[in-house]
């Protein structure tokens, strides 16, 4: 080989440059902004930005003009699990004027994507608290782990239940794949529903993956599930949570 310049970096090399551990640092920022007595907050929910970089940039500009306090990305930042895909998306989403957090999607697990995602964003299961609301963010991409890893991770949820943060009165669950979708371990779908409802006063569930707007009472128990479209459809949710409950709107951009 005549020159090292002839060697291209493999997209799955996990050579991470720039900002890392984003979720943890942005959760700390939220904790410093919102006390337990916060009366109202607003957040945007987006998902499945893979490949659609121009649309993601447009979404960032739209969200910045909507007066939201933070943003949750429901996963699938990448299409092929390539390291560069995560870095490109990270740099676009860093244009947001507020803290943002990113879950793990099924496409994010391809190649060495799970490892790259963990370095750039953080653990596949995590939680944070805003006011009296606990957000539980879960890896539900069971098919990508061939059932060799517990997905969803009931031990994570059990530990969180046993060590509930002080002041929590309500819960919102966020995941990439909902129960009864192709990637979910549907052997435990009903168990998952029952177990999540052990948490304080579940308000609603959020998910992505299916690339279309969905609103359904999935288990017919009065608790709604909201699915946000892929970003190329140029829509996302904004939720407003206050002492009386919550409201939401679908934003077209």
C-alpha positions, 0 to 999 in steps of 0.5 A, a space after each residue: 500500500 503506497 499511502 495511508 491516505 488510501 485508507 478510509 475510516 470505516 463507518 463503524 469504527 466508533 471513533 467519536 469526536 466532539 461532544 459526548 454523553 449528551 443525555 446526562 449533561 442535558 438532564 443535569 441542565 434540566 434539573 438546574 432549570 426546573 424545581 419541584 414546584 414548576 407549574 407548567 412546562 412544554 416539550 417537543 417530541 420528534 423521532 426517526 430523523 435518519 437520512 433526512 438531514 435537511 428536514 431535521 435542520 428545518 425541524 430545529 428551526 421550527 422548534 426554536 420558535 415554539 417556546 418549548 423547554 426541552 426536546 425528546 428524540 425517540 430514536 433512529 438518528 441513524 439509518 445504518 448505525 454508522 458513526 458519522 450518522 450520529 455525529 451529523 445528527 448530533 451537530 444538527 440537533 445541537 442547533 436547538 436552543 434548549 436541552 434535548 435527549 435521544 433514545 436508542 432506535 432499532 436502526 441505531 443498533 445496526 453495525 456498531 451503532 449501539 456502541 456509538 450511540 452510547 458514547 454520544 448520547 448515553 445509556 439505552 435506558 434512562 430517566 429524568 424528572 421535570 417538576 413532579 413528572 418522571 420521564 422513563 425512557 426505554 430501549 424496546 428494540 428487542 428484535 435487534 438484541 435477538 432476545 439475548 439481552 432483556 428488552 425491555 429491561 424490567 430490572 431497570 424499571 424495578 430498580 427505579 420503582 424501588 428508588 423513586 425520586 422524591 416528589 414524583 407524582 406522575 409518569 410519562 413513558 418514552 420508547 422507540 417501539 411500542 408493544 405489538 409492533 414488529 420490534 417489540 418482544 410481544 411475549 411480554 406486551 401485556 406484562 409490560 403494560 401492567 408493570 408500567 402502570 405500577 409507576 405513579 399516575 401514568 399520563 401517556 406513552 410516546 413512541 416513534 418507529 412507525 413513521 406515521 402519526 398515531 394516537 391510540 388507547 393501545 391497551 384500552 385502559 384509558 391511557 393514550 399512546 402517541 406516535 410521532 411521524 418520521 421527520 420527512 413527514 414534517 410533523 412533530 408533537 408539542 406537549 404542555 404539562 401543567 398541574 391540571 394534566 396535559 394538552 398537545 398539538 401536532 406541528 406542521 413545518 
